[in-house]
Amino acid sequence: MDGSLLEKLEDMGAEVEDTLERLMGDEEMYLEYLEQFPDNQSIIDLRHSVDAGDSEQAMKDVHTLKGMALNLGLLPLVDVCMDMLLDFRAGDTDAAMSQIDAVEECFQEWAAAIRENQ
């Protein structure tokens, strides 16, 4: 992986500069974290919770995924996770649970971009 990944992610809507600032400019550390992203268990856990109809656990899982995406500066993924969370918080469990495909699709877009540059 190299800096070309960071350029690609920025083109996709990631906040690369802000994330690097939080990491005190450590690009190598950022790239290491990004390398681990495609194998993150959070999206799998979220899918299992939704499939099991466990809205309480799904809310926790999407919150975890949102936090991880936010830490990496992957704002479009943060946005779809927030949409799901806001529905949960509003008490609209059906609407929240129905957003799993959008969250998974967005996660997979980011994972694919990262894998392409490994």
Summary of the structure (lengths in Angstrom):
residues: 118
radius of gyration: 14.5
end to end distance: 4.7
largest distance: 43.1
contacts: 350
relative contact order: 0.17
helix: 80%
strand: 0%
